[in-house]
Amino acid sequence: LRDPNLVEITFDLEGNGQMETAEIYLPPNVTSFYKEGGDRKPQGTEAVKPKSKGLSAKFINLSERDLQVFWEPSANSPKPVMMRSMPPFSAYGTASYTGHLFFLQDPVTK
């Protein structure tokens, strides 16, 4: 089953006349996610520009061991902060920003 919002485009990446193709994803109108019916448009279906350019970080433990997620508040910080203990095959997410430092550690082997 092919996503109808994948569209093939053709372009000249290097400007030498050699055409290349790629697929891009065109986000659908948000109203297409709602069931058809009536003339009323669901509330909150207009696209809005986010107030923040914040990022998120997601950590996925695909190992068979417990892992700990640590955050380093700054380069001058004497001690990292443990954010979460992650059991095997679990995930954890948090707000982040560019330059935010995290690391994962096995509590047994450190």
Biopython code that builds the backbone (N, CA, C, O; Angstrom):
import numpy as np
from Bio.PDB.StructureBuilder import StructureBuilder

atoms = [
    (1, "LEU", "N", (0.852, -1.181, 0.000)),
    (1, "LEU", "CA", (0.000, 0.000, 0.000)),
    (1, "LEU", "C", (0.895, 1.240, 0.000)),
    (1, "LEU", "O", (1.746, 1.393, 0.877)),
    (2, "ARG", "N", (0.714, 2.088, -0.941)),
    (2, "ARG", "CA", (1.557, 3.282, -1.105)),
    (2, "ARG", "C", (0.856, 4.505, -0.529)),
    (2, "ARG", "O", (-0.334, 4.718, -0.759)),
    (3, "ASP", "N", (1.602, 5.302, 0.218)),
    (3, "ASP", "CA", (1.052, 6.533, 0.781)),
    (3, "ASP", "C", (0.766, 7.502, -0.361)),
    (3, "ASP", "O", (1.666, 7.814, -1.140)),
    (4, "PRO", "N", (-0.464, 7.981, -0.472)),
    (4, "PRO", "CA", (-0.799, 8.882, -1.581)),
    (4, "PRO", "C", (-0.107, 10.240, -1.487)),
    (4, "PRO", "O", (-0.111, 10.999, -2.456)),
    (5, "ASN", "N", (0.481, 10.554, -0.349)),
    (5, "ASN", "CA", (1.153, 11.844, -0.209)),
    (5, "ASN", "C", (2.632, 11.782, -0.559)),
    (5, "ASN", "O", (3.329, 12.792, -0.460)),
    (6, "LEU", "N", (3.127, 10.608, -0.970)),
    (6, "LEU", "CA", (4.485, 10.514, -1.501)),
    (6, "LEU", "C", (4.431, 10.901, -2.968)),
    (6, "LEU", "O", (3.702, 10.293, -3.752)),
    (7, "VAL", "N", (5.203, 11.913, -3.336)),
    (7, "VAL", "CA", (5.185, 12.422, -4.696)),
    (7, "VAL", "C", (6.601, 12.359, -5.249)),
    (7, "VAL", "O", (7.560, 12.753, -4.585)),
    (8, "GLU", "N", (6.718, 11.861, -6.465)),
    (8, "GLU", "CA", (8.029, 11.790, -7.102)),
    (8, "GLU", "C", (8.335, 13.128, -7.764)),
    (8, "GLU", "O", (7.509, 13.676, -8.494)),
    (9, "ILE", "N", (9.537, 13.649, -7.498)),
    (9, "ILE", "CA", (9.963, 14.894, -8.130)),
    (9, "ILE", "C", (11.235, 14.627, -8.935)),
    (9, "ILE", "O", (11.986, 13.697, -8.642)),
    (10, "THR", "N", (11.458, 15.442, -9.933)),
    (10, "THR", "CA", (12.652, 15.355, -10.771)),
    (10, "THR", "C", (13.410, 16.670, -10.642)),
    (10, "THR", "O", (12.808, 17.744, -10.658)),
    (11, "PHE", "N", (14.732, 16.585, -10.515)),
    (11, "PHE", "CA", (15.526, 17.799, -10.304)),
    (11, "PHE", "C", (16.933, 17.597, -10.830)),
    (11, "PHE", "O", (17.381, 16.470, -11.043)),
    (12, "ASP", "N", (17.620, 18.712, -11.034)),
    (12, "ASP", "CA", (19.009, 18.728, -11.481)),
    (12, "ASP", "C", (19.852, 19.209, -10.307)),
    (12, "ASP", "O", (20.022, 20.414, -10.118)),
    (13, "LEU", "N", (20.379, 18.282, -9.522)),
    (13, "LEU", "CA", (21.071, 18.615, -8.283)),
    (13, "LEU", "C", (22.363, 19.393, -8.515)),
    (13, "LEU", "O", (22.654, 20.347, -7.794)),
    (14, "GLU", "N", (23.129, 18.990, -9.510)),
    (14, "GLU", "CA", (24.441, 19.608, -9.722)),
    (14, "GLU", "C", (24.448, 20.665, -10.824)),
    (14, "GLU", "O", (25.485, 21.270, -11.098)),
    (15, "GLY", "N", (23.301, 20.886, -11.452)),
    (15, "GLY", "CA", (23.222, 21.896, -12.505)),
    (15, "GLY", "C", (23.911, 21.503, -13.789)),
    (15, "GLY", "O", (24.248, 22.366, -14.600)),
    (16, "ASN", "N", (24.130, 20.203, -13.993)),
    (16, "ASN", "CA", (24.826, 19.745, -15.194)),
    (16, "ASN", "C", (23.891, 19.103, -16.215)),
    (16, "ASN", "O", (24.346, 18.499, -17.187)),
    (17, "GLY", "N", (22.588, 19.235, -15.993)),
    (17, "GLY", "CA", (21.616, 18.665, -16.926)),
    (17, "GLY", "C", (21.273, 17.214, -16.642)),
    (17, "GLY", "O", (20.365, 16.668, -17.268)),
    (18, "GLN", "N", (21.975, 16.574, -15.713)),
    (18, "GLN", "CA", (21.681, 15.186, -15.369)),
    (18, "GLN", "C", (20.542, 15.175, -14.347)),
    (18, "GLN", "O", (20.720, 15.567, -13.194)),
    (19, "MET", "N", (19.389, 14.724, -14.788)),
    (19, "MET", "CA", (18.201, 14.759, -13.940)),
    (19, "MET", "C", (18.182, 13.566, -12.987)),
    (19, "MET", "O", (18.548, 12.449, -13.351)),
    (20, "GLU", "N", (17.742, 13.837, -11.753)),
    (20, "GLU", "CA", (17.599, 12.810, -10.729)),
    (20, "GLU", "C", (16.166, 12.854, -10.214)),
    (20, "GLU", "O", (15.466, 13.854, -10.372)),
    (21, "THR", "N", (15.744, 11.760, -9.601)),
    (21, "THR", "CA", (14.395, 11.716, -9.031)),
    (21, "THR", "C", (14.473, 11.322, -7.563)),
    (21, "THR", "O", (15.398, 10.632, -7.132)),
    (22, "ALA", "N", (13.485, 11.775, -6.811)),
    (22, "ALA", "CA", (13.363, 11.428, -5.399)),
    (22, "ALA", "C", (11.892, 11.529, -5.025)),
    (22, "ALA", "O", (11.101, 12.185, -5.702)),
    (23, "GLU", "N", (11.549, 10.868, -3.940)),
    (23, "GLU", "CA", (10.184, 10.975, -3.437)),
    (23, "GLU", "C", (10.186, 11.942, -2.259)),
    (23, "GLU", "O", (11.081, 11.898, -1.414)),
    (24, "ILE", "N", (9.193, 12.806, -2.206)),
    (24, "ILE", "CA", (9.030, 13.705, -1.076)),
    (24, "ILE", "C", (7.639, 13.487, -0.496)),
    (24, "ILE", "O", (6.734, 13.003, -1.175)),
    (25, "TYR", "N", (7.492, 13.848, 0.747)),
    (25, "TYR", "CA", (6.208, 13.704, 1.422)),
    (25, "TYR", "C", (5.541, 15.065, 1.489)),
    (25, "TYR", "O", (6.099, 16.009, 2.047)),
    (26, "LEU", "N", (4.348, 15.166, 0.922)),
    (26, "LEU", "CA", (3.566, 16.392, 1.004)),
    (26, "LEU", "C", (2.528, 16.214, 2.099)),
    (26, "LEU", "O", (1.625, 15.389, 1.955)),
    (27, "PRO", "N", (2.630, 16.964, 3.187)),
    (27, "PRO", "CA", (1.664, 16.798, 4.277)),
    (27, "PRO", "C", (0.244, 17.064, 3.793)),
    (27, "PRO", "O", (-0.003, 18.057, 3.110)),
    (28, "PRO", "N", (-0.688, 16.183, 4.142)),
    (28, "PRO", "CA", (-2.075, 16.383, 3.711)),
    (28, "PRO", "C", (-2.742, 17.485, 4.527)),
    (28, "PRO", "O", (-2.266, 17.850, 5.602)),
    (29, "ASN", "N", (-3.832, 18.002, 4.013)),
    (29, "ASN", "CA", (-4.638, 18.951, 4.771)),
    (29, "ASN", "C", (-5.156, 18.227, 5.995)),
    (29, "ASN", "O", (-5.654, 17.106, 5.887)),
    (30, "VAL", "N", (-5.049, 18.846, 7.155)),
    (30, "VAL", "CA", (-5.405, 18.193, 8.407)),
    (30, "VAL", "C", (-6.868, 17.750, 8.437)),
    (30, "VAL", "O", (-7.212, 16.807, 9.149)),
    (31, "THR", "N", (-7.718, 18.411, 7.684)),
    (31, "THR", "CA", (-9.133, 18.015, 7.678)),
    (31, "THR", "C", (-9.335, 16.642, 7.044)),
    (31, "THR", "O", (-10.374, 16.012, 7.241)),
    (32, "SER", "N", (-8.343, 16.177, 6.283)),
    (32, "SER", "CA", (-8.479, 14.849, 5.667)),
    (32, "SER", "C", (-8.397, 13.732, 6.699)),
    (32, "SER", "O", (-8.703, 12.583, 6.381)),
    (33, "PHE", "N", (-7.989, 14.046, 7.934)),
    (33, "PHE", "CA", (-7.913, 13.034, 8.982)),
    (33, "PHE", "C", (-9.256, 12.800, 9.661)),
    (33, "PHE", "O", (-9.399, 11.861, 10.444)),
    (34, "TYR", "N", (-10.233, 13.640, 9.368)),
    (34, "TYR", "CA", (-11.546, 13.531, 10.005)),
    (34, "TYR", "C", (-12.518, 12.824, 9.080)),
    (34, "TYR", "O", (-12.408, 12.917, 7.857)),
    (35, "LYS", "N", (-13.474, 12.116, 9.673)),
    (35, "LYS", "CA", (-14.495, 11.432, 8.894)),
    (35, "LYS", "C", (-15.337, 12.447, 8.147)),
    (35, "LYS", "O", (-15.580, 13.556, 8.622)),
    (36, "GLU", "N", (-15.773, 12.043, 6.973)),
    (36, "GLU", "CA", (-16.657, 12.896, 6.172)),
    (36, "GLU", "C", (-18.004, 12.996, 6.877)),
    (36, "GLU", "O", (-18.387, 12.107, 7.638)),
    (37, "GLY", "N", (-18.693, 14.051, 6.623)),
    (37, "GLY", "CA", (-20.043, 14.167, 7.169)),
    (37, "GLY", "C", (-20.405, 15.589, 7.480)),
    (37, "GLY", "O", (-19.714, 16.264, 8.243)),
    (38, "GLY", "N", (-21.473, 16.045, 6.899)),
    (38, "GLY", "CA", (-21.965, 17.387, 7.176)),
    (38, "GLY", "C", (-21.085, 18.456, 6.562)),
    (38, "GLY", "O", (-20.051, 18.178, 5.955)),
    (39, "ASP", "N", (-21.530, 19.685, 6.741)),
    (39, "ASP", "CA", (-20.790, 20.826, 6.194)),
    (39, "ASP", "C", (-19.881, 21.464, 7.232)),
    (39, "ASP", "O", (-19.077, 22.338, 6.909)),
    (40, "ARG", "N", (-20.012, 21.019, 8.493)),
    (40, "ARG", "CA", (-19.259, 21.646, 9.574)),
    (40, "ARG", "C", (-17.803, 21.174, 9.569)),
    (40, "ARG", "O", (-17.526, 19.977, 9.496)),
    (41, "LYS", "N", (-16.903, 22.111, 9.645)),
    (41, "LYS", "CA", (-15.472, 21.806, 9.706)),
    (41, "LYS", "C", (-15.094, 21.643, 11.175)),
    (41, "LYS", "O", (-15.440, 22.502, 11.987)),
    (42, "PRO", "N", (-14.388, 20.562, 11.547)),
    (42, "PRO", "CA", (-13.990, 20.387, 12.946)),
    (42, "PRO", "C", (-13.141, 21.555, 13.429)),
    (42, "PRO", "O", (-12.365, 22.125, 12.663)),
    (43, "GLN", "N", (-13.290, 21.909, 14.700)),
    (43, "GLN", "CA", (-12.494, 22.991, 15.273)),
    (43, "GLN", "C", (-11.030, 22.575, 15.370)),
    (43, "GLN", "O", (-10.717, 21.393, 15.511)),
    (44, "GLY", "N", (-10.141, 23.559, 15.293)),
    (44, "GLY", "CA", (-8.722, 23.293, 15.460)),
    (44, "GLY", "C", (-8.083, 22.603, 14.283)),
    (44, "GLY", "O", (-7.089, 21.897, 14.455)),
    (45, "THR", "N", (-8.620, 22.783, 13.089)),
    (45, "THR", "CA", (-8.065, 22.086, 11.936)),
    (45, "THR", "C", (-7.231, 22.993, 11.039)),
    (45, "THR", "O", (-6.784, 22.567, 9.974)),
    (46, "GLU", "N", (-7.020, 24.223, 11.453)),
    (46, "GLU", "CA", (-6.172, 25.127, 10.682)),
    (46, "GLU", "C", (-4.718, 24.924, 11.091)),
    (46, "GLU", "O", (-4.416, 24.783, 12.276)),
    (47, "ALA", "N", (-3.831, 24.909, 10.124)),
    (47, "ALA", "CA", (-2.403, 24.778, 10.436)),
    (47, "ALA", "C", (-1.946, 26.026, 11.192)),
    (47, "ALA", "O", (-2.321, 27.144, 10.839)),
    (48, "VAL", "N", (-1.148, 25.832, 12.215)),
    (48, "VAL", "CA", (-0.620, 26.946, 12.993)),
    (48, "VAL", "C", (0.894, 26.835, 13.062)),
    (48, "VAL", "O", (1.458, 25.742, 13.009)),
    (49, "LYS", "N", (1.538, 27.986, 13.179)),
    (49, "LYS", "CA", (2.986, 28.001, 13.310)),
    (49, "LYS", "C", (3.319, 27.810, 14.787)),
    (49, "LYS", "O", (2.794, 28.543, 15.625)),
    (50, "PRO", "N", (4.177, 26.847, 15.130)),
    (50, "PRO", "CA", (4.532, 26.623, 16.533)),
    (50, "PRO", "C", (5.179, 27.864, 17.147)),
    (50, "PRO", "O", (5.897, 28.599, 16.470)),
    (51, "LYS", "N", (4.916, 28.087, 18.434)),
    (51, "LYS", "CA", (5.507, 29.225, 19.142)),
    (51, "LYS", "C", (6.977, 28.971, 19.453)),
    (51, "LYS", "O", (7.749, 29.914, 19.621)),
    (52, "SER", "N", (7.362, 27.712, 19.530)),
    (52, "SER", "CA", (8.715, 27.354, 19.902)),
    (52, "SER", "C", (9.352, 26.511, 18.814)),
    (52, "SER", "O", (8.671, 25.760, 18.115)),
    (53, "LYS", "N", (10.640, 26.637, 18.679)),
    (53, "LYS", "CA", (11.376, 25.781, 17.746)),
    (53, "LYS", "C", (12.089, 24.688, 18.524)),
    (53, "LYS", "O", (13.159, 24.223, 18.131)),
    (54, "GLY", "N", (11.485, 24.288, 19.625)),
    (54, "GLY", "CA", (12.071, 23.267, 20.482)),
    (54, "GLY", "C", (12.206, 21.928, 19.775)),
    (54, "GLY", "O", (11.561, 21.672, 18.759)),
    (55, "LEU", "N", (13.030, 21.108, 20.318)),
    (55, "LEU", "CA", (13.277, 19.777, 19.779)),
    (55, "LEU", "C", (12.881, 18.740, 20.821)),
    (55, "LEU", "O", (12.619, 19.064, 21.979)),
    (56, "SER", "N", (12.846, 17.525, 20.395)),
    (56, "SER", "CA", (12.643, 16.439, 21.340)),
    (56, "SER", "C", (13.743, 15.410, 21.127)),
    (56, "SER", "O", (14.323, 15.307, 20.046)),
    (57, "ALA", "N", (14.013, 14.660, 22.172)),
    (57, "ALA", "CA", (15.003, 13.590, 22.098)),
    (57, "ALA", "C", (14.292, 12.300, 22.500)),
    (57, "ALA", "O", (13.538, 12.279, 23.472)),
    (58, "LYS", "N", (14.528, 11.246, 21.766)),
    (58, "LYS", "CA", (13.923, 9.960, 22.096)),
    (58, "LYS", "C", (15.027, 8.915, 22.153)),
    (58, "LYS", "O", (15.865, 8.812, 21.257)),
    (59, "PHE", "N", (15.003, 8.154, 23.221)),
    (59, "PHE", "CA", (15.997, 7.110, 23.438)),
    (59, "PHE", "C", (15.264, 5.779, 23.437)),
    (59, "PHE", "O", (14.233, 5.632, 24.095)),
    (60, "ILE", "N", (15.790, 4.816, 22.706)),
    (60, "ILE", "CA", (15.168, 3.500, 22.611)),
    (60, "ILE", "C", (16.194, 2.457, 23.036)),
    (60, "ILE", "O", (17.260, 2.340, 22.432)),
    (61, "ASN", "N", (15.870, 1.712, 24.062)),
    (61, "ASN", "CA", (16.759, 0.672, 24.558)),
    (61, "ASN", "C", (16.423, -0.640, 23.847)),
    (61, "ASN", "O", (15.461, -1.319, 24.206)),
    (62, "LEU", "N", (17.207, -0.986, 22.855)),
    (62, "LEU", "CA", (17.005, -2.230, 22.113)),
    (62, "LEU", "C", (17.861, -3.367, 22.657)),
    (62, "LEU", "O", (17.943, -4.440, 22.059)),
    (63, "SER", "N", (18.488, -3.120, 23.784)),
    (63, "SER", "CA", (19.336, -4.153, 24.380)),
    (63, "SER", "C", (18.527, -5.007, 25.351)),
    (63, "SER", "O", (17.366, -4.719, 25.639)),
    (64, "GLU", "N", (19.156, -6.042, 25.839)),
    (64, "GLU", "CA", (18.512, -6.926, 26.823)),
    (64, "GLU", "C", (18.900, -6.546, 28.250)),
    (64, "GLU", "O", (18.651, -7.302, 29.189)),
    (65, "ARG", "N", (19.510, -5.374, 28.405)),
    (65, "ARG", "CA", (19.967, -4.928, 29.723)),
    (65, "ARG", "C", (19.288, -3.613, 30.095)),
    (65, "ARG", "O", (18.850, -2.860, 29.225)),
    (66, "ASP", "N", (19.207, -3.349, 31.385)),
    (66, "ASP", "CA", (18.742, -2.044, 31.846)),
    (66, "ASP", "C", (19.784, -0.999, 31.467)),
    (66, "ASP", "O", (20.984, -1.267, 31.519)),
    (67, "LEU", "N", (19.330, 0.185, 31.088)),
    (67, "LEU", "CA", (20.212, 1.309, 30.805)),
    (67, "LEU", "C", (19.717, 2.524, 31.564)),
    (67, "LEU", "O", (18.540, 2.613, 31.914)),
    (68, "GLN", "N", (20.619, 3.457, 31.816)),
    (68, "GLN", "CA", (20.253, 4.704, 32.465)),
    (68, "GLN", "C", (20.537, 5.850, 31.496)),
    (68, "GLN", "O", (21.569, 5.866, 30.825)),
    (69, "VAL", "N", (19.599, 6.817, 31.430)),
    (69, "VAL", "CA", (19.773, 8.007, 30.605)),
    (69, "VAL", "C", (20.254, 9.130, 31.513)),
    (69, "VAL", "O", (19.619, 9.442, 32.520)),
    (70, "PHE", "N", (21.378, 9.730, 31.150)),
    (70, "PHE", "CA", (21.936, 10.844, 31.905)),
    (70, "PHE", "C", (21.931, 12.111, 31.069)),
    (70, "PHE", "O", (22.071, 12.062, 29.847)),
    (71, "TRP", "N", (21.769, 13.245, 31.737)),
    (71, "TRP", "CA", (21.848, 14.566, 31.124)),
    (71, "TRP", "C", (23.018, 15.298, 31.755)),
    (71, "TRP", "O", (23.189, 15.283, 32.974)),
    (72, "GLU", "N", (23.826, 15.940, 30.915)),
    (72, "GLU", "CA", (24.923, 16.769, 31.417)),
    (72, "GLU", "C", (24.481, 18.221, 31.319)),
    (72, "GLU", "O", (24.423, 18.774, 30.221)),
    (73, "PRO", "N", (24.162, 18.859, 32.466)),
    (73, "PRO", "CA", (23.648, 20.229, 32.455)),
    (73, "PRO", "C", (24.561, 21.244, 31.768)),
    (73, "PRO", "O", (24.081, 22.142, 31.077)),
    (74, "SER", "N", (25.864, 21.105, 31.955)),
    (74, "SER", "CA", (26.810, 22.012, 31.281)),
    (74, "SER", "C", (28.190, 21.382, 31.314)),
    (74, "SER", "O", (28.429, 20.408, 32.028)),
    (75, "ALA", "N", (29.093, 21.954, 30.530)),
    (75, "ALA", "CA", (30.463, 21.433, 30.496)),
    (75, "ALA", "C", (31.143, 21.596, 31.851)),
    (75, "ALA", "O", (32.036, 20.822, 32.194)),
    (76, "ASN", "N", (30.726, 22.594, 32.618)),
    (76, "ASN", "CA", (31.339, 22.852, 33.919)),
    (76, "ASN", "C", (30.672, 22.083, 35.056)),
    (76, "ASN", "O", (31.127, 22.141, 36.198)),
    (77, "SER", "N", (29.599, 21.365, 34.747)),
    (77, "SER", "CA", (28.870, 20.648, 35.792)),
    (77, "SER", "C", (29.696, 19.474, 36.297)),
    (77, "SER", "O", (30.191, 18.680, 35.496)),
    (78, "PRO", "N", (29.854, 19.350, 37.620)),
    (78, "PRO", "CA", (30.686, 18.282, 38.158)),
    (78, "PRO", "C", (30.039, 16.898, 38.029)),
    (78, "PRO", "O", (30.746, 15.890, 38.003)),
    (79, "LYS", "N", (28.705, 16.840, 37.946)),
    (79, "LYS", "CA", (28.061, 15.538, 37.957)),
    (79, "LYS", "C", (26.850, 15.512, 37.035)),
    (79, "LYS", "O", (25.980, 16.377, 37.131)),
    (80, "PRO", "N", (26.785, 14.523, 36.139)),
    (80, "PRO", "CA", (25.595, 14.374, 35.288)),
    (80, "PRO", "C", (24.366, 14.013, 36.131)),
    (80, "PRO", "O", (24.490, 13.496, 37.241)),
    (81, "VAL", "N", (23.194, 14.294, 35.589)),
    (81, "VAL", "CA", (21.929, 14.023, 36.273)),
    (81, "VAL", "C", (21.264, 12.818, 35.617)),
    (81, "VAL", "O", (21.052, 12.808, 34.404)),
    (82, "MET", "N", (20.931, 11.791, 36.425)),
    (82, "MET", "CA", (20.231, 10.647, 35.850)),
    (82, "MET", "C", (18.774, 11.034, 35.621)),
    (82, "MET", "O", (18.078, 11.451, 36.547)),
    (83, "MET", "N", (18.325, 10.892, 34.381)),
    (83, "MET", "CA", (16.963, 11.280, 34.020)),
    (83, "MET", "C", (15.976, 10.120, 34.152)),
    (83, "MET", "O", (14.837, 10.310, 34.577)),
    (84, "ARG", "N", (16.423, 8.917, 33.784)),
    (84, "ARG", "CA", (15.504, 7.792, 33.738)),
    (84, "ARG", "C", (16.276, 6.487, 33.680)),
    (84, "ARG", "O", (17.343, 6.408, 33.070)),
    (85, "SER", "N", (15.733, 5.477, 34.311)),
    (85, "SER", "CA", (16.233, 4.119, 34.149)),
    (85, "SER", "C", (15.335, 3.447, 33.119)),
    (85, "SER", "O", (14.109, 3.494, 33.227)),
    (86, "MET", "N", (15.946, 2.828, 32.129)),
    (86, "MET", "CA", (15.177, 2.228, 31.037)),
    (86, "MET", "C", (15.325, 0.716, 31.036)),
    (86, "MET", "O", (16.431, 0.207, 30.860)),
    (87, "PRO", "N", (14.230, -0.009, 31.229)),
    (87, "PRO", "CA", (14.307, -1.457, 31.113)),
    (87, "PRO", "C", (14.528, -1.864, 29.651)),
    (87, "PRO", "O", (14.365, -1.041, 28.750)),
    (88, "PRO", "N", (14.898, -3.122, 29.412)),
    (88, "PRO", "CA", (15.102, -3.577, 28.035)),
    (88, "PRO", "C", (13.873, -3.328, 27.157)),
    (88, "PRO", "O", (12.738, -3.459, 27.613)),
    (89, "PHE", "N", (14.110, -2.972, 25.910)),
    (89, "PHE", "CA", (13.078, -2.791, 24.886)),
    (89, "PHE", "C", (12.041, -1.738, 25.280)),
    (89, "PHE", "O", (10.848, -1.896, 25.020)),
    (90, "SER", "N", (12.514, -0.670, 25.908)),
    (90, "SER", "CA", (11.621, 0.429, 26.277)),
    (90, "SER", "C", (12.102, 1.708, 25.596)),
    (90, "SER", "O", (13.181, 1.742, 25.003)),
    (91, "ALA", "N", (11.286, 2.760, 25.689)),
    (91, "ALA", "CA", (11.642, 4.047, 25.095)),
    (91, "ALA", "C", (11.375, 5.156, 26.095)),
    (91, "ALA", "O", (10.541, 5.018, 26.991)),
    (92, "TYR", "N", (12.095, 6.261, 25.929)),
    (92, "TYR", "CA", (11.938, 7.423, 26.793)),
    (92, "TYR", "C", (12.167, 8.673, 25.949)),
    (92, "TYR", "O", (13.087, 8.710, 25.132)),
    (93, "GLY", "N", (11.347, 9.684, 26.138)),
    (93, "GLY", "CA", (11.497, 10.926, 25.400)),
    (93, "GLY", "C", (11.480, 12.114, 26.336)),
    (93, "GLY", "O", (10.911, 12.058, 27.426)),
    (94, "THR", "N", (12.114, 13.195, 25.896)),
    (94, "THR", "CA", (12.169, 14.418, 26.690)),
    (94, "THR", "C", (12.338, 15.619, 25.760)),
    (94, "THR", "O", (12.769, 15.474, 24.617)),
    (95, "ALA", "N", (11.995, 16.798, 26.260)),
    (95, "ALA", "CA", (12.258, 18.025, 25.510)),
    (95, "ALA", "C", (13.764, 18.250, 25.458)),
    (95, "ALA", "O", (14.496, 17.835, 26.356)),
    (96, "SER", "N", (14.216, 18.909, 24.401)),
    (96, "SER", "CA", (15.650, 19.105, 24.234)),
    (96, "SER", "C", (15.919, 20.405, 23.486)),
    (96, "SER", "O", (14.990, 21.152, 23.180)),
    (97, "TYR", "N", (17.175, 20.672, 23.194)),
    (97, "TYR", "CA", (17.591, 21.821, 22.398)),
    (97, "TYR", "C", (18.937, 21.486, 21.771)),
    (97, "TYR", "O", (19.604, 20.541, 22.190)),
    (98, "THR", "N", (19.327, 22.248, 20.786)),
    (98, "THR", "CA", (20.606, 22.020, 20.122)),
    (98, "THR", "C", (21.747, 22.162, 21.127)),
    (98, "THR", "O", (21.824, 23.160, 21.844)),
    (99, "GLY", "N", (22.619, 21.179, 21.179)),
    (99, "GLY", "CA", (23.746, 21.197, 22.095)),
    (99, "GLY", "C", (23.479, 20.507, 23.424)),
    (99, "GLY", "O", (24.387, 20.371, 24.243)),
    (100, "HIS", "N", (22.251, 20.071, 23.647)),
    (100, "HIS", "CA", (21.883, 19.344, 24.866)),
    (100, "HIS", "C", (22.683, 18.038, 24.895)),
    (100, "HIS", "O", (22.697, 17.312, 23.901)),
    (101, "LEU", "N", (23.338, 17.730, 25.994)),
    (101, "LEU", "CA", (24.179, 16.543, 26.061)),
    (101, "LEU", "C", (23.524, 15.443, 26.891)),
    (101, "LEU", "O", (23.156, 15.662, 28.045)),
    (102, "PHE", "N", (23.381, 14.274, 26.303)),
    (102, "PHE", "CA", (22.855, 13.088, 26.973)),
    (102, "PHE", "C", (23.817, 11.937, 26.743)),
    (102, "PHE", "O", (24.571, 11.931, 25.770)),
    (103, "PHE", "N", (23.789, 10.971, 27.634)),
    (103, "PHE", "CA", (24.480, 9.712, 27.365)),
    (103, "PHE", "C", (23.736, 8.586, 28.083)),
    (103, "PHE", "O", (23.019, 8.809, 29.059)),
    (104, "LEU", "N", (23.929, 7.375, 27.570)),
    (104, "LEU", "CA", (23.325, 6.180, 28.156)),
    (104, "LEU", "C", (24.425, 5.383, 28.834)),
    (104, "LEU", "O", (25.564, 5.339, 28.369)),
    (105, "GLN", "N", (24.060, 4.758, 29.938)),
    (105, "GLN", "CA", (25.062, 3.992, 30.689)),
    (105, "GLN", "C", (24.438, 2.712, 31.219)),
    (105, "GLN", "O", (23.300, 2.712, 31.688)),
    (106, "ASP", "N", (25.185, 1.633, 31.141)),
    (106, "ASP", "CA", (24.786, 0.375, 31.747)),
    (106, "ASP", "C", (25.133, 0.476, 33.239)),
    (106, "ASP", "O", (26.306, 0.639, 33.577)),
    (107, "PRO", "N", (24.148, 0.384, 34.137)),
    (107, "PRO", "CA", (24.444, 0.561, 35.558)),
    (107, "PRO", "C", (25.344, -0.536, 36.130)),
    (107, "PRO", "O", (25.952, -0.344, 37.183)),
    (108, "VAL", "N", (25.436, -1.667, 35.460)),
    (108, "VAL", "CA", (26.277, -2.757, 35.958)),
    (108, "VAL", "C", (27.732, -2.541, 35.563)),
    (108, "VAL", "O", (28.622, -2.645, 36.406)),
    (109, "THR", "N", (27.984, -2.242, 34.290)),
    (109, "THR", "CA", (29.363, -2.148, 33.808)),
    (109, "THR", "C", (29.942, -0.730, 33.883)),
    (109, "THR", "O", (31.163, -0.575, 33.895)),
    (110, "LYS", "N", (29.116, 0.282, 33.932)),
    (110, "LYS", "CA", (29.510, 1.705, 33.974)),
    (110, "LYS", "C", (30.718, 1.938, 33.130)),
    (110, "LYS", "O", (31.199, 3.067, 33.038)),
]
sb = StructureBuilder()
sb.init_structure("model")
sb.init_model(0)
sb.init_chain("A")
sb.init_seg("    ")
for serial, (resi, resn, name, xyz) in enumerate(atoms, 1):
    if name == "N":
        sb.init_residue(resn, " ", resi, " ")
    sb.init_atom(name, np.array(xyz, "f"), 0.0, 1.0, " ", f" {name:<3s}", serial, name[0])
structure = sb.get_structure()
